Amino acid sequence: MKNTLSTLIKCAVVVCGVLLIIHRRVIAACLTGSPMPEVPEWHKKCFPCLGKKDAE
């Protein structure tokens, strides 16, 4: 049980690290108050709602 918990914690740390690396530009924009980066083209194809601009 102790080895399983240790392995799960290590996997969670690795996944969080990868998430931070992938989203580094968005995190930096949020912290500095600069505009958010443009959504990649493959995001727009996989998630059509992200390609649409909000009508405000």
Jmol script that loads the backbone (N, CA, C; Angstrom):
load data "model"
ATOM      1  N   MET A   1       0.826  -1.201   0.000  1.00  0.00           N
ATOM      2  CA  MET A   1       0.000   0.000   0.000  1.00  0.00           C
ATOM      3  C   MET A   1       0.863   1.256   0.000  1.00  0.00           C
ATOM      4  N   LYS A   2       1.961   1.213   0.750  1.00  0.00           N
ATOM      5  CA  LYS A   2       2.841   2.371   0.828  1.00  0.00           C
ATOM      6  C   LYS A   2       3.499   2.651  -0.521  1.00  0.00           C
ATOM      7  N   ASN A   3       3.883   1.591  -1.237  1.00  0.00           N
ATOM      8  CA  ASN A   3       4.493   1.762  -2.556  1.00  0.00           C
ATOM      9  C   ASN A   3       3.488   2.308  -3.563  1.00  0.00           C
ATOM     10  N   THR A   4       2.245   1.888  -3.460  1.00  0.00           N
ATOM     11  CA  THR A   4       1.211   2.362  -4.369  1.00  0.00           C
ATOM     12  C   THR A   4       0.956   3.849  -4.160  1.00  0.00           C
ATOM     13  N   LEU A   5       0.859   4.269  -2.923  1.00  0.00           N
ATOM     14  CA  LEU A   5       0.629   5.683  -2.619  1.00  0.00           C
ATOM     15  C   LEU A   5       1.798   6.536  -3.089  1.00  0.00           C
ATOM     16  N   SER A   6       2.999   6.054  -2.863  1.00  0.00           N
ATOM     17  CA  SER A   6       4.191   6.768  -3.303  1.00  0.00           C
ATOM     18  C   SER A   6       4.211   6.911  -4.823  1.00  0.00           C
ATOM     19  N   THR A   7       3.854   5.860  -5.528  1.00  0.00           N
ATOM     20  CA  THR A   7       3.816   5.891  -6.993  1.00  0.00           C
ATOM     21  C   THR A   7       2.748   6.852  -7.489  1.00  0.00           C
ATOM     22  N   LEU A   8       1.587   6.854  -6.860  1.00  0.00           N
ATOM     23  CA  LEU A   8       0.514   7.776  -7.262  1.00  0.00           C
ATOM     24  C   LEU A   8       0.916   9.228  -7.041  1.00  0.00           C
ATOM     25  N   ILE A   9       1.593   9.508  -5.954  1.00  0.00           N
ATOM     26  CA  ILE A   9       2.046  10.878  -5.684  1.00  0.00           C
ATOM     27  C   ILE A   9       3.091  11.304  -6.713  1.00  0.00           C
ATOM     28  N   LYS A  10       4.004  10.413  -7.052  1.00  0.00           N
ATOM     29  CA  LYS A  10       5.021  10.737  -8.058  1.00  0.00           C
ATOM     30  C   LYS A  10       4.384  10.996  -9.417  1.00  0.00           C
ATOM     31  N   CYS A  11       3.401  10.186  -9.786  1.00  0.00           N
ATOM     32  CA  CYS A  11       2.702  10.387 -11.060  1.00  0.00           C
ATOM     33  C   CYS A  11       1.956  11.715 -11.071  1.00  0.00           C
ATOM     34  N   ALA A  12       1.326  12.064  -9.953  1.00  0.00           N
ATOM     35  CA  ALA A  12       0.598  13.330  -9.862  1.00  0.00           C
ATOM     36  C   ALA A  12       1.550  14.520  -9.989  1.00  0.00           C
ATOM     37  N   VAL A  13       2.722  14.427  -9.394  1.00  0.00           N
ATOM     38  CA  VAL A  13       3.713  15.505  -9.495  1.00  0.00           C
ATOM     39  C   VAL A  13       4.178  15.663 -10.937  1.00  0.00           C
ATOM     40  N   VAL A  14       4.422  14.560 -11.627  1.00  0.00           N
ATOM     41  CA  VAL A  14       4.858  14.621 -13.030  1.00  0.00           C
ATOM     42  C   VAL A  14       3.767  15.231 -13.905  1.00  0.00           C
ATOM     43  N   VAL A  15       2.529  14.809 -13.703  1.00  0.00           N
ATOM     44  CA  VAL A  15       1.414  15.343 -14.493  1.00  0.00           C
ATOM     45  C   VAL A  15       1.243  16.844 -14.244  1.00  0.00           C
ATOM     46  N   CYS A  16       1.350  17.276 -12.998  1.00  0.00           N
ATOM     47  CA  CYS A  16       1.242  18.708 -12.695  1.00  0.00           C
ATOM     48  C   CYS A  16       2.376  19.494 -13.342  1.00  0.00           C
ATOM     49  N   GLY A  17       3.582  18.934 -13.340  1.00  0.00           N
ATOM     50  CA  GLY A  17       4.713  19.590 -13.987  1.00  0.00           C
ATOM     51  C   GLY A  17       4.498  19.746 -15.478  1.00  0.00           C
ATOM     52  N   VAL A  18       4.002  18.709 -16.119  1.00  0.00           N
ATOM     53  CA  VAL A  18       3.722  18.766 -17.558  1.00  0.00           C
ATOM     54  C   VAL A  18       2.636  19.806 -17.841  1.00  0.00           C
ATOM     55  N   LEU A  19       1.607  19.836 -17.008  1.00  0.00           N
ATOM     56  CA  LEU A  19       0.533  20.817 -17.176  1.00  0.00           C
ATOM     57  C   LEU A  19       1.069  22.246 -17.076  1.00  0.00           C
ATOM     58  N   LEU A  20       1.943  22.490 -16.120  1.00  0.00           N
ATOM     59  CA  LEU A  20       2.526  23.824 -15.975  1.00  0.00           C
ATOM     60  C   LEU A  20       3.400  24.200 -17.163  1.00  0.00           C
ATOM     61  N   ILE A  21       4.155  23.242 -17.697  1.00  0.00           N
ATOM     62  CA  ILE A  21       5.000  23.518 -18.857  1.00  0.00           C
ATOM     63  C   ILE A  21       4.143  23.818 -20.084  1.00  0.00           C
ATOM     64  N   ILE A  22       3.091  23.037 -20.301  1.00  0.00           N
ATOM     65  CA  ILE A  22       2.238  23.224 -21.472  1.00  0.00           C
ATOM     66  C   ILE A  22       1.514  24.570 -21.415  1.00  0.00           C
ATOM     67  N   HIS A  23       1.070  24.975 -20.242  1.00  0.00           N
ATOM     68  CA  HIS A  23       0.268  26.194 -20.110  1.00  0.00           C
ATOM     69  C   HIS A  23       1.069  27.396 -19.616  1.00  0.00           C
ATOM     70  N   ARG A  24       2.388  27.389 -19.795  1.00  0.00           N
ATOM     71  CA  ARG A  24       3.236  28.447 -19.248  1.00  0.00           C
ATOM     72  C   ARG A  24       2.904  29.830 -19.803  1.00  0.00           C
ATOM     73  N   ARG A  25       2.541  29.929 -21.081  1.00  0.00           N
ATOM     74  CA  ARG A  25       2.217  31.238 -21.654  1.00  0.00           C
ATOM     75  C   ARG A  25       0.909  31.780 -21.104  1.00  0.00           C
ATOM     76  N   VAL A  26      -0.055  30.916 -20.886  1.00  0.00           N
ATOM     77  CA  VAL A  26      -1.339  31.344 -20.328  1.00  0.00           C
ATOM     78  C   VAL A  26      -1.158  31.772 -18.879  1.00  0.00           C
ATOM     79  N   ILE A  27      -0.375  31.027 -18.117  1.00  0.00           N
ATOM     80  CA  ILE A  27      -0.122  31.374 -16.721  1.00  0.00           C
ATOM     81  C   ILE A  27       0.614  32.703 -16.642  1.00  0.00           C
ATOM     82  N   ALA A  28       1.611  32.906 -17.493  1.00  0.00           N
ATOM     83  CA  ALA A  28       2.357  34.167 -17.500  1.00  0.00           C
ATOM     84  C   ALA A  28       1.450  35.333 -17.877  1.00  0.00           C
ATOM     85  N   ALA A  29       0.558  35.140 -18.837  1.00  0.00           N
ATOM     86  CA  ALA A  29      -0.364  36.205 -19.235  1.00  0.00           C
ATOM     87  C   ALA A  29      -1.320  36.542 -18.097  1.00  0.00           C
ATOM     88  N   CYS A  30      -1.755  35.548 -17.375  1.00  0.00           N
ATOM     89  CA  CYS A  30      -2.660  35.764 -16.250  1.00  0.00           C
ATOM     90  C   CYS A  30      -1.960  36.532 -15.131  1.00  0.00           C
ATOM     91  N   LEU A  31      -0.716  36.184 -14.851  1.00  0.00           N
ATOM     92  CA  LEU A  31       0.017  36.832 -13.764  1.00  0.00           C
ATOM     93  C   LEU A  31       0.418  38.262 -14.101  1.00  0.00           C
ATOM     94  N   THR A  32       0.758  38.526 -15.367  1.00  0.00           N
ATOM     95  CA  THR A  32       1.211  39.860 -15.760  1.00  0.00           C
ATOM     96  C   THR A  32       0.085  40.764 -16.218  1.00  0.00           C
ATOM     97  N   GLY A  33      -1.085  40.206 -16.470  1.00  0.00           N
ATOM     98  CA  GLY A  33      -2.206  41.012 -16.933  1.00  0.00           C
ATOM     99  C   GLY A  33      -2.184  41.278 -18.426  1.00  0.00           C
ATOM    100  N   SER A  34      -1.299  40.633 -19.150  1.00  0.00           N
ATOM    101  CA  SER A  34      -1.242  40.825 -20.600  1.00  0.00           C
ATOM    102  C   SER A  34      -2.332  39.989 -21.269  1.00  0.00           C
ATOM    103  N   PRO A  35      -2.600  40.240 -22.555  1.00  0.00           N
ATOM    104  CA  PRO A  35      -3.654  39.483 -23.242  1.00  0.00           C
ATOM    105  C   PRO A  35      -3.321  37.994 -23.319  1.00  0.00           C
ATOM    106  N   MET A  36      -4.371  37.197 -23.310  1.00  0.00           N
ATOM    107  CA  MET A  36      -4.197  35.754 -23.407  1.00  0.00           C
ATOM    108  C   MET A  36      -3.701  35.383 -24.798  1.00  0.00           C
ATOM    109  N   PRO A  37      -2.844  34.362 -24.909  1.00  0.00           N
ATOM    110  CA  PRO A  37      -2.367  33.929 -26.227  1.00  0.00           C
ATOM    111  C   PRO A  37      -3.504  33.329 -27.054  1.00  0.00           C
ATOM    112  N   GLU A  38      -3.314  33.353 -28.353  1.00  0.00           N
ATOM    113  CA  GLU A  38      -4.306  32.806 -29.286  1.00  0.00           C
ATOM    114  C   GLU A  38      -4.400  31.297 -29.110  1.00  0.00           C
ATOM    115  N   VAL A  39      -5.602  30.788 -29.257  1.00  0.00           N
ATOM    116  CA  VAL A  39      -5.844  29.344 -29.155  1.00  0.00           C
ATOM    117  C   VAL A  39      -5.235  28.663 -30.375  1.00  0.00           C
ATOM    118  N   PRO A  40      -4.499  27.534 -30.192  1.00  0.00           N
ATOM    119  CA  PRO A  40      -3.921  26.836 -31.341  1.00  0.00           C
ATOM    120  C   PRO A  40      -5.002  26.325 -32.291  1.00  0.00           C
ATOM    121  N   GLU A  41      -4.631  26.136 -33.546  1.00  0.00           N
ATOM    122  CA  GLU A  41      -5.581  25.686 -34.564  1.00  0.00           C
ATOM    123  C   GLU A  41      -6.181  24.320 -34.228  1.00  0.00           C
ATOM    124  N   TRP A  42      -5.387  23.406 -33.674  1.00  0.00           N
ATOM    125  CA  TRP A  42      -5.918  22.082 -33.385  1.00  0.00           C
ATOM    126  C   TRP A  42      -6.951  22.138 -32.267  1.00  0.00           C
ATOM    127  N   HIS A  43      -6.858  23.137 -31.377  1.00  0.00           N
ATOM    128  CA  HIS A  43      -7.894  23.316 -30.361  1.00  0.00           C
ATOM    129  C   HIS A  43      -9.213  23.703 -31.025  1.00  0.00           C
ATOM    130  N   LYS A  44      -9.126  24.567 -32.018  1.00  0.00           N
ATOM    131  CA  LYS A  44     -10.327  25.039 -32.704  1.00  0.00           C
ATOM    132  C   LYS A  44     -11.011  23.899 -33.458  1.00  0.00           C
ATOM    133  N   LYS A  45     -10.212  22.956 -33.970  1.00  0.00           N
ATOM    134  CA  LYS A  45     -10.793  21.823 -34.692  1.00  0.00           C
ATOM    135  C   LYS A  45     -11.421  20.817 -33.733  1.00  0.00           C
ATOM    136  N   CYS A  46     -10.764  20.559 -32.614  1.00  0.00           N
ATOM    137  CA  CYS A  46     -11.278  19.568 -31.659  1.00  0.00           C
ATOM    138  C   CYS A  46     -12.408  20.127 -30.793  1.00  0.00           C
ATOM    139  N   PHE A  47     -12.327  21.428 -30.499  1.00  0.00           N
ATOM    140  CA  PHE A  47     -13.318  22.080 -29.645  1.00  0.00           C
ATOM    141  C   PHE A  47     -13.868  23.294 -30.389  1.00  0.00           C
ATOM    142  N   PRO A  48     -14.911  23.100 -31.200  1.00  0.00           N
ATOM    143  CA  PRO A  48     -15.416  24.189 -32.050  1.00  0.00           C
ATOM    144  C   PRO A  48     -15.856  25.430 -31.261  1.00  0.00           C
ATOM    145  N   CYS A  49     -16.288  25.242 -30.021  1.00  0.00           N
ATOM    146  CA  CYS A  49     -16.734  26.408 -29.251  1.00  0.00           C
ATOM    147  C   CYS A  49     -15.586  27.354 -28.920  1.00  0.00           C
ATOM    148  N   LEU A  50     -14.336  26.892 -28.945  1.00  0.00           N
ATOM    149  CA  LEU A  50     -13.198  27.746 -28.643  1.00  0.00           C
ATOM    150  C   LEU A  50     -12.845  28.661 -29.813  1.00  0.00           C
ATOM    151  N   GLY A  51     -13.233  28.279 -31.004  1.00  0.00           N
ATOM    152  CA  GLY A  51     -12.924  29.089 -32.180  1.00  0.00           C
ATOM    153  C   GLY A  51     -13.859  30.272 -32.358  1.00  0.00           C
ATOM    154  N   LYS A  52     -14.993  30.260 -31.667  1.00  0.00           N
ATOM    155  CA  LYS A  52     -15.973  31.339 -31.804  1.00  0.00           C
ATOM    156  C   LYS A  52     -15.658  32.453 -30.822  1.00  0.00           C
ATOM    157  N   LYS A  53     -15.843  33.685 -31.264  1.00  0.00           N
ATOM    158  CA  LYS A  53     -15.678  34.842 -30.395  1.00  0.00           C
ATOM    159  C   LYS A  53     -16.959  35.120 -29.666  1.00  0.00           C
ATOM    160  N   ASP A  54     -16.846  35.506 -28.402  1.00  0.00           N
ATOM    161  CA  ASP A  54     -18.041  35.863 -27.635  1.00  0.00           C
ATOM    162  C   ASP A  54     -18.627  37.173 -28.146  1.00  0.00           C
ATOM    163  N   ALA A  55     -19.912  37.200 -28.332  1.00  0.00           N
ATOM    164  CA  ALA A  55     -20.590  38.415 -28.789  1.00  0.00           C
ATOM    165  C   ALA A  55     -20.993  39.224 -27.562  1.00  0.00           C
ATOM    166  N   GLU A  56     -20.122  40.146 -27.185  1.00  0.00           N
ATOM    167  CA  GLU A  56     -20.401  40.971 -26.004  1.00  0.00           C
ATOM    168  C   GLU A  56     -20.579  42.413 -26.410  1.00  0.00           C
TER     169      GLU A  56
END
end "model"
wireframe off; spacefill off
backbone 0.3
color backbone group
